[in-house]
Amino acid sequence: MLLGVAAAAAAGLSATLSGCQSYGAHAGGEGLARMERSPEWRDGEFRNAQPMWNDMHLALAHGLSGVPDNEPSAPVPVARTDPAVLAQAAASGLRVTWFGHSSTLLEIDGTRVLTDPIWSDRASPFVWIGPRRWYPPTIALARLPPVDAVLISRDDGMDEIGRRFGPFDLALVEAGQYDAAWPDRHLGPEQAVLAARRTRARR
């Protein structure tokens, strides 16, 4: 039965991917040259400096059987984001607004950086599979103020980041959607504390 479900899922994924187009376009010119100068660029692609370990068999078993308490049993209390507040500059010059998942608006001396924007119903490139959000976005995407940059984060050598650029006033470190079968995919609570220490974050 397990093999049948896995085969059906693989067939569905294959059918979906066959109709997909890649996001954006392939890099070329100076963009490609800049990528190739990166120390993480090897053999024609980006590679993690630290190898990742995951137990795919256990992850599949957990995914099919489910785990207890993996979803809230009651509606999650949510504070809506007031567009009028975001329209005004932060008095201190620094403001952080969390929208859920990894999506955060950082405002630093008038510069706005939006990190990891997720406004879809699922945290996935597909509409039919992937973790579904527990509440609607706290603000409509169209109600966001103009942003200066969009940052897609990675957990890009934390010791080196702390050494080269730290200490930091603030580190935004996720601790959710984790599992013992894939510890190198998402951070758990203990790893999140360790990441904050390694990046030399004050808060």
ROSE-4610 file (N, C-alpha, C; in Angstrom, 1 decimal, always signed):
// ROSE-4610
residu = [M/M/M/L/L/L/L/L/L/G/G/G/V/V/V/A/A/A/A/A/A/A/A/A/A/A/A/A/A/A/A/A/A/G/G/G/L/L/L/S/S/S/A/A/A/T/T/T/L/L/L/S/S/S/G/G/G/C/C/C/Q/Q/Q/S/S/S/Y/Y/Y/G/G/G/A/A/A/H/H/H/A/A/A/G/G/G/G/G/G/E/E/E/G/G/G/L/L/L/A/A/A/R/R/R/M/M/M/E/E/E/R/R/R/S/S/S/P/P/P/E/E/E/W/W/W/R/R/R/D/D/D/G/G/G/E/E/E/F/F/F/R/R/R/N/N/N/A/A/A/Q/Q/Q/P/P/P/M/M/M/W/W/W/N/N/N/D/D/D/M/M/M/H/H/H/L/L/L/A/A/A/L/L/L/A/A/A/H/H/H/G/G/G/L/L/L/S/S/S/G/G/G/V/V/V/P/P/P/D/D/D/N/N/N/E/E/E/P/P/P/S/S/S/A/A/A/P/P/P/V/V/V/P/P/P/V/V/V/A/A/A/R/R/R/T/T/T/D/D/D/P/P/P/A/A/A/V/V/V/L/L/L/A/A/A/Q/Q/Q/A/A/A/A/A/A/A/A/A/S/S/S/G/G/G/L/L/L/R/R/R/V/V/V/T/T/T/W/W/W/F/F/F/G/G/G/H/H/H/S/S/S/S/S/S/T/T/T/L/L/L/L/L/L/E/E/E/I/I/I/D/D/D/G/G/G/T/T/T/R/R/R/V/V/V/L/L/L/T/T/T/D/D/D/P/P/P/I/I/I/W/W/W/S/S/S/D/D/D/R/R/R/A/A/A/S/S/S/P/P/P/F/F/F/V/V/V/W/W/W/I/I/I/G/G/G/P/P/P/R/R/R/R/R/R/W/W/W/Y/Y/Y/P/P/P/P/P/P/T/T/T/I/I/I/A/A/A/L/L/L/A/A/A/R/R/R/L/L/L/P/P/P/P/P/P/V/V/V/D/D/D/A/A/A/V/V/V/L/L/L/I/I/I/S/S/S/R/R/R/D/D/D/D/D/D/G/G/G/M/M/M/D/D/D/E/E/E/I/I/I/G/G/G/R/R/R/R/R/R/F/F/F/G/G/G/P/P/P/F/F/F/D/D/D/L/L/L/A/A/A/L/L/L/V/V/V/E/E/E/A/A/A/G/G/G/Q/Q/Q/Y/Y/Y/D/D/D/A/A/A/A/A/A/W/W/W/P/P/P/D/D/D/R/R/R/H/H/H/L/L/L/G/G/G/P/P/P/E/E/E/Q/Q/Q/A/A/A/V/V/V/L/L/L/A/A/A/A/A/A/R/R/R/R/R/R/T/T/T/R/R/R/A/A/A/R/R/R/R/R/R]
num = [1/1/1/2/2/2/3/3/3/4/4/4/5/5/5/6/6/6/7/7/7/8/8/8/9/9/9/10/10/10/11/11/11/12/12/12/13/13/13/14/14/14/15/15/15/16/16/16/17/17/17/18/18/18/19/19/19/20/20/20/21/21/21/22/22/22/23/23/23/24/24/24/25/25/25/26/26/26/27/27/27/28/28/28/29/29/29/30/30/30/31/31/31/32/32/32/33/33/33/34/34/34/35/35/35/36/36/36/37/37/37/38/38/38/39/39/39/40/40/40/41/41/41/42/42/42/43/43/43/44/44/44/45/45/45/46/46/46/47/47/47/48/48/48/49/49/49/50/50/50/51/51/51/52/52/52/53/53/53/54/54/54/55/55/55/56/56/56/57/57/57/58/58/58/59/59/59/60/60/60/61/61/61/62/62/62/63/63/63/64/64/64/65/65/65/66/66/66/67/67/67/68/68/68/69/69/69/70/70/70/71/71/71/72/72/72/73/73/73/74/74/74/75/75/75/76/76/76/77/77/77/78/78/78/79/79/79/80/80/80/81/81/81/82/82/82/83/83/83/84/84/84/85/85/85/86/86/86/87/87/87/88/88/88/89/89/89/90/90/90/91/91/91/92/92/92/93/93/93/94/94/94/95/95/95/96/96/96/97/97/97/98/98/98/99/99/99/100/100/100/101/101/101/102/102/102/103/103/103/104/104/104/105/105/105/106/106/106/107/107/107/108/108/108/109/109/109/110/110/110/111/111/111/112/112/112/113/113/113/114/114/114/115/115/115/116/116/116/117/117/117/118/118/118/119/119/119/120/120/120/121/121/121/122/122/122/123/123/123/124/124/124/125/125/125/126/126/126/127/127/127/128/128/128/129/129/129/130/130/130/131/131/131/132/132/132/133/133/133/134/134/134/135/135/135/136/136/136/137/137/137/138/138/138/139/139/139/140/140/140/141/141/141/142/142/142/143/143/143/144/144/144/145/145/145/146/146/146/147/147/147/148/148/148/149/149/149/150/150/150/151/151/151/152/152/152/153/153/153/154/154/154/155/155/155/156/156/156/157/157/157/158/158/158/159/159/159/160/160/160/161/161/161/162/162/162/163/163/163/164/164/164/165/165/165/166/166/166/167/167/167/168/168/168/169/169/169/170/170/170/171/171/171/172/172/172/173/173/173/174/174/174/175/175/175/176/176/176/177/177/177/178/178/178/179/179/179/180/180/180/181/181/181/182/182/182/183/183/183/184/184/184/185/185/185/186/186/186/187/187/187/188/188/188/189/189/189/190/190/190/191/191/191/192/192/192/193/193/193/194/194/194/195/195/195/196/196/196/197/197/197/198/198/198/199/199/199/200/200/200/201/201/201/202/202/202/203/203/203]
x = [+0.8/+0.0/+0.9/+1.9/+2.8/+3.5/+3.9/+4.5/+3.5/+2.3/+1.2/+1.0/+0.9/+0.7/+1.8/+3.1/+4.3/+4.3/+3.9/+3.9/+2.9/+1.7/+0.7/+1.1/+1.8/+2.2/+3.3/+4.2/+5.3/+4.7/+3.7/+3.0/+2.3/+1.7/+1.0/+2.0/+3.1/+4.1/+4.7/+5.0/+5.5/+4.6/+3.3/+2.3/+2.3/+2.4/+2.3/+3.6/+4.7/+6.0/+6.1/+5.5/+5.6/+4.9/+3.9/+3.2/+3.8/+4.8/+5.4/+6.5/+6.6/+7.7/+8.6/+9.8/+10.7/+10.4/+10.7/+10.5/+11.6/+11.2/+12.2/+12.9/+14.1/+14.9/+16.3/+17.0/+18.3/+19.3/+20.2/+21.2/+22.1/+22.6/+23.5/+24.3/+25.3/+26.1/+26.7/+26.6/+27.2/+26.6/+25.3/+24.6/+25.2/+25.4/+26.0/+27.4/+28.2/+29.6/+29.7/+28.7/+28.7/+28.4/+27.5/+27.2/+28.4/+29.1/+30.2/+31.4/+31.4/+32.5/+32.2/+31.0/+30.6/+31.4/+31.9/+32.6/+31.7/+30.4/+29.4/+29.1/+29.6/+29.3/+30.4/+29.9/+30.9/+30.2/+30.9/+30.4/+29.1/+29.0/+27.8/+26.6/+26.7/+25.5/+25.9/+25.0/+25.3/+25.2/+26.2/+26.2/+26.4/+25.7/+25.9/+27.3/+27.8/+29.1/+29.2/+28.1/+28.0/+27.0/+27.4/+26.4/+25.2/+24.1/+22.8/+22.5/+21.9/+21.5/+20.0/+19.4/+17.9/+17.6/+16.7/+16.2/+14.9/+15.0/+13.9/+12.8/+13.2/+12.3/+11.4/+12.1/+11.4/+10.5/+11.0/+10.2/+8.9/+9.0/+7.9/+6.9/+7.4/+6.5/+5.8/+6.5/+5.8/+4.8/+5.1/+4.2/+2.9/+3.0/+1.8/+1.0/+1.7/+1.0/+0.5/+1.2/+0.8/+1.5/+1.6/+2.1/+1.2/+1.1/+0.1/+0.4/-0.6/-0.5/+0.3/+0.2/+0.9/+0.1/-1.2/-2.0/-2.7/-3.0/-3.7/-5.1/-5.5/-6.9/-7.9/-7.5/-8.4/-7.9/-8.7/-8.2/-7.0/-6.0/-4.8/-5.1/-4.9/-5.1/-4.2/-4.7/-3.9/-4.1/-3.1/-3.1/-3.0/-4.0/-4.0/-3.0/-2.3/-1.4/-2.1/-1.9/-2.6/-1.8/-2.3/-1.5/-1.2/-2.0/-1.8/-0.5/-0.3/+1.0/+2.2/+2.1/+3.3/+3.5/+2.5/+2.6/+3.5/+3.5/+4.3/+5.7/+6.7/+8.0/+8.2/+9.0/+9.2/+9.9/+9.5/+10.1/+11.5/+11.9/+13.2/+14.1/+13.5/+14.3/+14.4/+13.9/+13.9/+12.6/+12.0/+10.8/+10.8/+10.3/+10.2/+8.7/+8.1/+6.7/+6.7/+6.2/+6.1/+4.7/+4.7/+3.4/+3.0/+3.9/+3.6/+4.6/+4.8/+5.8/+7.1/+7.8/+9.1/+9.0/+7.8/+7.6/+7.7/+8.6/+8.9/+9.2/+8.7/+9.1/+10.1/+11.3/+12.4/+12.5/+12.3/+12.5/+13.6/+14.7/+15.9/+16.2/+16.0/+16.3/+15.7/+14.4/+13.7/+13.8/+14.7/+14.8/+13.9/+13.1/+12.2/+12.7/+12.9/+13.3/+12.3/+11.7/+10.7/+11.4/+11.3/+12.0/+11.0/+11.4/+10.7/+9.2/+8.7/+7.3/+6.5/+5.5/+4.6/+3.2/+2.5/+1.1/+0.1/+0.6/-0.2/-0.9/-1.8/-2.5/-1.6/-0.6/+0.3/+1.7/+2.6/+4.0/+4.6/+4.3/+4.7/+4.5/+5.3/+5.0/+3.8/+3.1/+1.9/+0.7/-0.4/-1.7/-2.3/-1.9/-2.6/-1.8/-0.5/+0.3/+1.2/+1.5/+2.4/+1.7/+2.4/+1.8/+0.8/-0.4/-1.4/-1.3/-1.5/-1.4/-2.6/-2.4/-3.4/-4.3/-3.9/-4.7/-4.4/-5.3/-5.0/-3.9/-3.2/-2.2/-2.7/-1.8/-2.2/-2.5/-2.0/-2.3/-2.3/-3.1/-3.1/-1.8/-1.4/-0.1/-0.2/-1.3/-1.5/-1.5/-1.7/-1.7/-0.3/+0.7/+2.0/+2.6/+3.4/+4.1/+5.1/+5.6/+6.6/+7.8/+8.4/+9.6/+10.8/+12.0/+13.2/+13.9/+13.7/+14.4/+13.6/+13.7/+13.1/+14.2/+14.3/+15.4/+14.9/+15.5/+15.2/+16.3/+16.0/+17.0/+17.4/+18.6/+19.1/+19.9/+20.1/+20.9/+22.2/+22.9/+24.0/+25.2/+26.3/+27.5/+27.4/+26.6/+26.3/+27.5/+28.4/+29.6/+30.4/+30.5/+31.2/+30.4/+29.1/+28.3/+28.5/+28.5/+28.7/+30.1/+31.1/+32.4/+32.7/+32.1/+32.4/+31.5/+30.3/+29.3/+28.7/+28.9/+28.3/+29.1/+28.6/+27.3/+26.1/+25.0/+23.8/+22.8/+22.1/+21.1/+20.0/+19.6/+18.5/+18.7/+18.3/+18.3/+16.9/+16.4/+15.1/+15.3/+15.1/+15.4/+14.1/+13.8/+12.6/+12.8/+11.7/+11.8/+10.4/+10.2/+8.9/+9.0/+8.0/+7.9/+9.2/+9.6/+10.8/+10.5/+11.4/+11.2/+12.5/+12.6/+13.9/+14.3/+13.4/+13.8/+14.5/+14.3/+15.0/+15.5/+16.5/+17.0/+17.8/+18.2/+19.0/+18.1/+16.8/+15.9/+15.4/+14.8/+14.3/+14.9/+15.0/+15.6/+14.5/+15.0/+14.1/+14.5/+13.8/+14.0/+15.4/+16.0/+17.4/+18.4/+18.1/+19.0/+18.8/+17.6/+17.3/+18.1/+18.2/+18.9/+20.4/+20.9/+22.3/+22.6/+21.7/+21.9/+22.0/+21.2/+21.2/+22.6/+23.1/+24.4/+25.5/+25.4/+26.5/+26.6/+25.4/+25.4/+25.7/+25.8/+26.2/+25.1/+23.8/+22.7/+22.4/+22.2/+21.9/+20.4/+19.6/+18.2/+17.7]
y = [-1.2/+0.0/+1.3/+1.2/+2.4/+2.6/+1.6/+1.8/+2.3/+1.9/+2.4/+3.8/+4.3/+5.7/+6.5/+6.0/+6.7/+6.8/+5.7/+5.8/+6.8/+6.8/+7.7/+9.2/+9.4/+10.8/+11.2/+10.2/+10.5/+10.8/+10.0/+10.3/+11.6/+12.0/+13.3/+14.4/+14.3/+15.3/+15.4/+14.3/+14.3/+15.0/+14.7/+15.4/+16.9/+17.3/+18.7/+19.4/+18.8/+19.4/+19.5/+18.6/+18.6/+19.8/+20.4/+21.6/+22.8/+22.8/+24.0/+24.6/+25.9/+26.6/+27.1/+27.3/+27.8/+29.2/+29.6/+31.0/+31.8/+32.9/+33.8/+33.2/+33.6/+33.1/+32.6/+31.9/+31.4/+32.6/+32.6/+33.7/+33.7/+34.8/+35.0/+36.3/+36.5/+37.7/+38.0/+39.2/+39.6/+38.9/+38.6/+37.9/+36.5/+35.8/+34.5/+34.5/+35.5/+35.7/+35.9/+36.7/+37.0/+35.7/+34.9/+33.7/+32.7/+32.7/+31.8/+32.2/+33.5/+33.9/+33.6/+33.1/+32.7/+31.5/+31.5/+30.3/+29.1/+29.3/+28.2/+27.6/+28.2/+27.8/+26.7/+25.5/+24.4/+23.5/+23.1/+22.2/+22.6/+23.9/+24.4/+24.7/+24.6/+24.9/+25.3/+25.9/+26.3/+25.0/+24.9/+23.7/+24.2/+23.6/+23.9/+23.6/+24.6/+24.4/+23.2/+23.0/+21.8/+20.8/+19.6/+18.6/+18.4/+18.1/+18.0/+16.5/+16.2/+14.8/+14.8/+13.9/+13.7/+12.2/+11.7/+10.3/+10.3/+10.2/+10.3/+9.2/+8.0/+6.9/+7.3/+7.7/+8.1/+9.3/+10.3/+11.5/+11.1/+10.2/+9.7/+9.0/+8.2/+7.5/+8.4/+9.5/+10.5/+11.2/+11.5/+12.3/+11.6/+10.2/+9.4/+9.1/+8.9/+8.5/+9.6/+10.8/+11.9/+11.8/+13.0/+13.0/+13.7/+13.4/+14.1/+15.6/+16.3/+17.8/+18.5/+18.1/+18.8/+20.0/+20.1/+21.3/+21.8/+23.1/+23.6/+23.0/+22.8/+22.2/+23.3/+24.6/+25.7/+26.8/+27.8/+28.9/+29.6/+30.0/+30.6/+32.1/+32.7/+34.1/+34.9/+35.9/+36.6/+38.1/+38.9/+40.3/+40.8/+41.5/+42.0/+43.2/+43.3/+44.4/+45.6/+46.7/+48.0/+48.7/+48.8/+49.5/+50.9/+51.6/+53.0/+53.1/+52.0/+52.0/+51.9/+51.0/+50.8/+52.0/+52.8/+54.0/+55.1/+55.0/+56.0/+55.4/+56.3/+55.9/+55.5/+54.5/+54.1/+55.2/+55.6/+56.7/+56.4/+55.1/+54.8/+54.6/+54.5/+54.2/+52.7/+51.8/+50.4/+49.8/+49.0/+48.3/+47.0/+46.0/+44.6/+44.2/+43.8/+43.4/+42.0/+41.0/+39.6/+39.3/+38.7/+38.4/+37.0/+36.1/+34.7/+34.0/+32.7/+31.9/+32.6/+32.8/+33.5/+34.9/+35.4/+36.7/+37.8/+38.7/+39.8/+41.0/+42.2/+43.5/+44.1/+44.3/+45.0/+46.5/+47.4/+48.8/+49.4/+49.8/+50.3/+51.6/+52.7/+54.1/+54.4/+54.0/+54.3/+53.3/+52.4/+51.3/+50.1/+49.6/+48.5/+47.3/+46.2/+44.9/+43.9/+43.2/+42.1/+40.8/+40.0/+38.7/+37.6/+36.6/+35.4/+35.5/+36.3/+36.6/+35.3/+35.0/+33.9/+34.4/+34.6/+35.1/+34.0/+32.9/+31.9/+31.0/+30.2/+29.4/+28.3/+27.9/+26.8/+27.3/+26.9/+27.1/+26.1/+26.3/+25.4/+26.0/+25.6/+26.1/+25.5/+24.5/+23.9/+24.2/+24.3/+24.7/+23.5/+22.2/+21.0/+20.3/+20.6/+19.9/+20.9/+20.5/+21.4/+21.9/+22.3/+22.8/+24.0/+23.8/+24.9/+25.9/+27.1/+28.1/+28.0/+28.4/+28.2/+29.5/+30.5/+31.8/+32.6/+33.4/+34.3/+35.2/+35.8/+36.7/+37.9/+38.4/+39.5/+40.8/+40.9/+42.1/+41.7/+42.3/+42.0/+42.5/+41.7/+42.0/+43.4/+43.8/+45.1/+46.2/+45.9/+47.0/+47.2/+46.5/+46.7/+48.0/+48.7/+49.9/+49.5/+50.4/+50.1/+49.5/+48.5/+47.9/+48.1/+48.2/+48.5/+47.2/+46.1/+44.9/+43.7/+42.6/+41.3/+40.4/+39.8/+38.9/+37.5/+36.6/+35.2/+34.6/+34.2/+33.9/+32.4/+32.1/+30.7/+30.6/+29.5/+29.3/+28.7/+30.7/+30.8/+30.7/+29.1/+29.4/+30.4/+30.0/+31.0/+31.4/+30.6/+31.0/+32.1/+31.9/+32.8/+34.1/+34.1/+35.3/+36.1/+35.4/+36.1/+36.7/+36.0/+36.5/+37.6/+37.6/+38.6/+39.9/+39.7/+40.8/+41.1/+40.2/+40.4/+41.4/+41.7/+41.2/+41.9/+41.3/+41.9/+42.3/+43.4/+43.8/+42.8/+42.2/+41.3/+40.2/+39.0/+37.9/+37.3/+37.1/+36.5/+35.0/+34.1/+32.7/+31.9/+31.2/+30.3/+29.1/+28.6/+27.3/+26.6/+26.1/+25.5/+24.5/+23.7/+22.7/+21.8/+21.4/+20.6/+19.1/+18.2/+16.8/+16.2/+15.1/+14.4/+13.8/+13.5/+12.8/+13.8/+15.1/+16.1/+17.3/+17.0/+18.1/+19.2/+18.8/+19.8/+20.7/+20.5/+21.2/+22.5/+22.3/+23.4/+23.3/+24.4/+24.4/+24.0/+23.3/+23.1/+24.1/+24.1/+25.1/+25.2/+24.0/+24.1/+24.6/+24.2/+24.7/+26.2/+26.7/+28.2/+29.0/+28.5/+29.1/+29.1/+28.0/+27.9/+28.8/+28.9/+29.8/+31.3/+31.7/+33.0/+33.3/+32.3/+32.5/+32.5/+31.7/+31.6/+32.9/+33.5/+34.8/+36.0/+35.7/+36.8/+37.8/+37.4/+38.3/+38.7/+40.0/+40.5/+40.2/+40.1/+39.7/+38.7]
z = [+0.0/+0.0/+0.0/+0.8/+0.9/-0.5/-1.2/-2.5/-3.5/-3.4/-4.3/-4.1/-2.8/-2.5/-3.0/-2.8/-3.2/-4.7/-5.4/-6.9/-7.4/-6.8/-7.2/-7.0/-5.8/-5.6/-6.6/-6.9/-7.9/-9.3/-9.6/-10.9/-11.0/-9.9/-9.8/-9.9/-9.2/-9.2/-10.6/-11.2/-12.6/-13.5/-13.4/-14.3/-14.1/-12.8/-12.5/-13.0/-12.8/-13.2/-14.7/-15.4/-16.9/-17.5/-16.7/-17.2/-16.7/-15.9/-15.2/-16.0/-15.8/-16.4/-15.3/-15.5/-14.5/-14.1/-12.9/-12.5/-13.1/-13.7/-14.3/-15.5/-15.7/-16.9/-16.4/-17.2/-16.9/-16.9/-15.9/-15.8/-17.0/-17.3/-18.4/-18.2/-19.0/-18.9/-17.6/-17.1/-15.8/-14.6/-14.7/-13.7/-13.5/-14.6/-14.5/-14.0/-14.5/-14.1/-12.6/-12.0/-10.6/-9.8/-10.3/-9.7/-9.7/-10.8/-10.9/-10.0/-9.6/-8.7/-7.2/-7.0/-5.6/-5.1/-3.9/-3.4/-3.3/-3.3/-3.2/-4.6/-5.7/-7.0/-7.4/-7.6/-8.0/-9.0/-10.1/-11.1/-11.7/-11.9/-12.7/-11.8/-10.5/-9.6/-8.3/-7.5/-6.1/-5.3/-4.4/-3.5/-2.0/-1.1/+0.3/+0.8/+1.6/+2.1/+3.1/+3.7/+4.7/+4.1/+3.9/+3.4/+4.3/+3.7/+4.4/+4.6/+5.8/+6.1/+6.3/+5.7/+5.9/+5.7/+6.5/+6.4/+5.6/+4.3/+3.4/+3.7/+4.1/+4.4/+5.6/+6.6/+7.8/+7.6/+6.8/+6.5/+5.7/+4.8/+4.0/+4.9/+5.8/+6.8/+7.7/+8.2/+9.0/+8.2/+6.9/+6.1/+5.8/+5.6/+5.3/+6.5/+7.7/+8.9/+9.7/+9.6/+10.4/+11.7/+12.4/+13.7/+14.6/+15.9/+16.8/+17.0/+17.1/+17.4/+16.3/+15.1/+14.0/+13.5/+13.9/+13.5/+14.8/+14.8/+16.0/+16.1/+17.4/+17.6/+17.7/+17.7/+17.7/+16.8/+16.4/+15.6/+16.3/+15.5/+16.0/+16.1/+17.3/+17.5/+16.6/+15.9/+14.9/+15.1/+15.1/+15.1/+13.7/+13.2/+11.8/+11.7/+10.6/+10.4/+9.9/+10.5/+10.1/+9.0/+7.8/+6.8/+7.1/+7.9/+8.3/+9.2/+10.0/+10.8/+9.9/+9.0/+8.1/+7.2/+6.9/+6.1/+6.7/+8.1/+8.8/+9.2/+9.1/+9.4/+10.9/+11.1/+12.5/+13.3/+14.5/+15.2/+15.5/+15.8/+16.2/+15.0/+13.8/+12.6/+12.4/+13.3/+13.2/+13.5/+12.6/+12.9/+12.2/+12.9/+12.4/+12.5/+11.3/+11.3/+10.8/+11.5/+11.1/+10.6/+9.4/+8.8/+8.9/+9.4/+9.5/+8.6/+8.8/+8.1/+8.2/+7.1/+7.1/+6.7/+6.5/+5.8/+6.9/+6.7/+7.6/+6.9/+7.4/+6.8/+7.8/+7.3/+8.1/+7.6/+8.5/+8.1/+8.9/+8.2/+8.8/+8.2/+9.0/+8.6/+7.2/+7.1/+5.9/+4.7/+4.8/+3.8/+4.2/+3.3/+3.6/+2.9/+3.6/+3.1/+3.5/+2.5/+2.7/+2.5/+3.6/+3.6/+3.3/+2.5/+2.2/+2.1/+1.1/+1.1/+0.7/+1.6/+1.3/+1.6/+0.5/+0.5/+0.0/-0.5/-1.0/+0.1/-0.3/+0.7/+1.2/+0.4/+0.8/+0.7/+1.5/+1.4/+0.4/-0.8/-1.9/-3.2/-4.2/-5.6/-6.2/-5.5/-6.1/-5.2/-5.9/-5.2/-4.5/-4.8/-4.3/-3.3/-3.0/-2.0/-1.3/-0.1/+0.7/+1.9/+3.0/+4.2/+3.9/+4.4/+4.2/+5.4/+5.2/+6.2/+7.2/+8.4/+9.5/+9.6/+8.9/+9.0/+7.7/+7.3/+6.1/+6.4/+5.4/+5.6/+6.5/+7.3/+8.2/+7.5/+6.3/+5.5/+4.0/+3.2/+1.8/+1.2/+0.2/-0.5/-1.1/-1.6/-2.2/-1.2/+0.1/+1.1/+1.7/+1.3/+1.8/+1.2/+2.0/+1.5/+0.4/-0.4/-1.4/-0.7/-1.2/-0.6/-1.5/-0.9/-1.6/-2.1/-1.4/-1.7/-1.2/-1.9/-1.4/-1.2/+0.0/+0.4/+0.6/+0.0/+0.2/+1.1/+2.3/+3.2/+3.1/+3.6/+3.7/+5.0/+5.5/+6.7/+6.3/+5.1/+4.2/+5.0/+6.9/+7.5/+8.6/+9.8/+10.8/+11.6/+11.8/+12.5/+11.7/+10.4/+9.6/+9.5/+9.4/+9.4/+10.7/+11.8/+13.1/+13.2/+12.7/+12.8/+11.8/+10.6/+9.6/+9.8/+10.2/+10.2/+11.5/+12.5/+13.8/+14.7/+15.9/+16.4/+15.8/+15.8/+15.3/+16.4/+16.1/+17.1/+17.2/+16.1/+16.1/+15.0/+15.4/+14.5/+14.4/+13.2/+13.0/+12.7/+13.6/+13.4/+13.6/+12.5/+12.6/+13.4/+14.0/+14.7/+14.5/+13.3/+13.1/+11.9/+11.8/+10.7/+10.7/+11.9/+12.0/+12.3/+12.0/+12.3/+12.4/+13.3/+13.5/+12.2/+11.3/+10.0/+9.0/+9.2/+8.3/+9.1/+10.0/+10.9/+10.1/+8.9/+8.2/+7.2/+7.2/+6.4/+7.1/+8.3/+9.1/+10.5/+11.2/+12.5/+13.5/+14.6/+15.7/+16.8/+17.9/+18.9/+19.4/+19.7/+20.2/+19.2/+17.9/+16.8/+16.6/+16.8/+16.7/+17.7/+18.9/+20.0/+19.6/+19.1/+18.7/+17.6/+16.6/+15.5/+15.9/+16.9/+17.4/+18.1/+18.8/+19.5/+18.4/+17.4/+16.4/+15.6/+15.3/+14.6/+15.4/+16.8/+17.7/+17.7/+17.9/+18.0/+19.4/+19.6/+20.9/+21.3/+20.3/+20.6/+19.6]
